[in-house]
Amino acid sequence: MNFRRLLITILLAGAVAALAQPQARAQSFGPSGTTTLSVVVGPEAAIQINTSTSSLTASGSTFTNDFTGTTAFTYKVRTTKTGGTGNIGVQVTSDFSPGSGPSVASPPSTGDTLSYTCTVTSPGTGCTGSQNASTTASTSVATFGADAHSAKAGNTGSVSWDLTNDPKYGTGTYTATVTFTISAT
Amino acid sequence: MGSRAVSRVALWIAIIAALCARANCDSVTLTQGVSVRLEPAAKLSVPAVLPLLGAGATFSPFSGSLTVSYRLRTSPAGAGAITLQAASDFAPAGGPSIAAGALTYTCAGSTLGTACTGQESVATGAQSPVLAVPGGACTGGGGACSAANPNTTTVSFTLENDSSARTGNYAAQITFVVSAI
């Protein structure tokens, strides 16, 4: 390639590169200018657990009442206007410990459960009846339909726990961790 | 310069003089006084579109920054300013609302004048400050004027991510106005 052809090639490459640059989006100068702010608001969801430790206590006569307690939460949700859905789920991510006490995964007696009922303010729909918590799957606390959007400060809900009071449990203090998950599409 | 060169110049002068005399040409020198009165003036330019983007975390605010480019000249006893105002709220309805105070901004980095300080709210019915320029200021050229041409300042918008807003695409128009006296 001689020098002239090389020069032409470079100039053409430069011209192509210049044309390939994105158009300058600034407008011409004037006494005023207008900018259009654009925003895409998509589905989102967030949850805050307000009761960091829920103490389950039994009252009344011996073994007649289960251990009960409540976990309160605040949620924010926004689902897609058409076809959107959402839910809040809960899962026991760490079973009761130490051993010899209650257990979700391996209860000492058949029928021992950690169950719960749900109270959820609109736009959520709380779970129906009593649900058994699980260590292997997330179980439902609330569901949301399309175009659900919570209040700016969020909406509230709670889970009321019920742990079987089994005489087989050794005395002591036992702790488990449950994890709430919220999602929206 | 040698004597031959001097002779050559003299020869050319003679030739030009002869030609000029033949053409009956004349030569006059005039002095024209020129004065110019520079009035205060100002103009600006902003991007046509500014996307506001989320930061990633759920319900974190949407934000975006733009550069306002401006050229400005103020009289010695005058002043200049850039302000902004929402020309229209976010549309369609159901989304973010400027009228509800969801849109704020901060200013930074002006190359001429003083940018607004702190967080300002965008209003639909009133102008809010972006920049104040003192008297005797001008854009470009250095010296008493700024070195930069055009001058620039940065405005960073923050839009509240309210969960009560419905999903969708929304747009609002912000008008910047520059003035100088």
Interface residues (C-beta under 8 A of the other chain):
Chain A: R25 A26 Q27 S28 F29 G30 P31 S32 G33 T34 T35 T36 L37 S38 V39 V40 V41 G42 P43 E44 A45 A46 K76 V77 R78 T79 T80 K81 G84 D147 H149 S150 A151 K152 G154
Chain B: A42 K43 L44 S45 V46 P47 A48 V49 L50 P51 L52 G54 T58 F59 F62 G64 L66 T67 V68 S69 Y70 R71 A87 F90 G95 P96 L103 P150 F157 L159 N161 D162 S163 S164 A165 R166 T167 G168 N169 Y170 A171 A172 Q173 I174 T175 F176 V177 V178 S179
